[in-house]
Amino acid sequence: MPASPVRVRERQATLLLSAYAITLFVFPSDLVLRVVGGQGYVAGLLALTLFFLWVASTLVGAHDPLAVRHPTRAALAYFAVTGLACWALTPFHGLDATQQLAADRWIMMLAGTAGVVLVAAEGLGRLANLMTVLRMAVYGAAFCAFVAVLQWLFTLDLSGPIRRLLPGFSVDGTLSVWQARGALQRVFGTAMHPIELGVVAGMLLPLAIVLAVHDRPRNGISRWLPVLLIGLAIPASVSRSAVLAALVSSVVLVLCLPARPRVTALVLLPASAFAIGIARPGYLRTLAEFIGAGSADTSVSSRLEDYPLVARLVAEHPWTGLGGGTYLPADLLAVLDNQFLKSAIELGLVGMTGLLVFLTVPVLTALGARLRSRDPDLRAVAAALAGAGLAGAVCAATFDAFSFNMFVGVQALVTGCAGACWVLSRREADALEPTEPEASRGD
């Protein structure tokens, strides 16, 4: 018996999103098609494809978006509308050619993000589909972490051969794989920066743990090896933001656990920190020195010095800014390392509300799905996604997050999967509602 059109679309969505999740981590985002520009990296092209397929299927009637409702679509729509409004005014701001290209790329990024969010939220109609996509995301993140661990422990860089792997693609810019922080070397993996590597690993670590526990058909190695690799990527990045991301996402997950697993998690968290200290002597001391340095640390003091500059630039275009992506300082010391400050300049107060809605609504959506559902697997996945979303939102204040494509892609995938959790929990609740007996109905 042939599969129904709905099942066919679900399989197609699962396959495309799985491919997106893998390519997001395997192929560095500085490997681009020149004719497309900065959004022309492999996962970026797939994200745009998802957007065009969603639009096309809606226009021809193959997909009815009104039949599937989720809060993440409203948050995405508001973010997109405010971003488009800011972009529409860019011709009046006297931008140079580079800034205008950056503004156009921001719109392409919005389109790709929309494609991932909408297809994930509306195309993953079963928990098995959602678990498959998240499994591929964890495998992809584990591969990125494996590359980072090789760089960290053995100074062996696999990202170089990967960058030469795809014909027609070229490297956009130059990178140094190793950076010094104190007495330690910090690495990238296949990310663009150690902070991006660390934040993404911190966001996804609890999700990897949840899949290791709840994705039972797989064997133990395939479930727990990704947890180990992603966990090692956090110290490999030597990043305070990574620790913050792991802490936030883990706290959300632990608070959502039943009592007995919560106690176990509270015991294991300090043990894991001790293991890192044994495996990497000097790591905890170096990290503690940077955390305890406060304003004496140059990276902290430079952030504090940004506020007068930001206030002056925001005052010049307070409502809609100059357009997304247009703040391109020639002096690296003027890089803000704070997405909210950067967006205040680029998107103004109107666009900032869109960004805040886009970052916070998925967290509430995932938590709402967890509260509504009775399925332990769905509840655990929703809690992990809520933690990942909150970690991304918090860490957006510690680096210019939307300048890094892997982070953008992970945030989009988390948002879309949070929407899918909402849809699945709502269907579950509807299925459990008792039907009204015929005898109780009025004539």
Buried (B, 14 or more C-beta within 10 A) or exposed (E): EEEEEEEEBBBBBBBBBBBBBBBBBBBBBBBBBEEBBBBBBBBBBBBBBBBEBBBEBBEEEEBEBEEBBBBBBEBBBBBBEBBBBBBEBBEEBEBEEEBBBBBBBBBBBBBBBBBBBBBBBBBBBBBEBBBBBBBBBBBBBBBBBBBBBBBBEEEEBBBEEBBEEBEEBEEBEEBEBEBEBBEBBBBBBBBBBBBBBBBBBBBBBBBBBBBBBBBEEEEEEBBBBBBBBBBBBBBBBBBBBBBBBBBBBBBBBBEBBEEEBBEEBEEBBEEBEEEBBEEBEEBBEBBEEBEEEEEEBEEBEBBEEBEEBBEEBBEEBEEBBBBBBBBBEEEEEEBBBBBBBBBBBBBBBBBBBBBBBBBBBBBBBBBBBBEBBEBEBBBBBBBBBBBBBBBBBBBBBBBBBBBBBBBBBBBBBBBBBBBBBBBBBBBBEEEEEEEEEEEEEEE
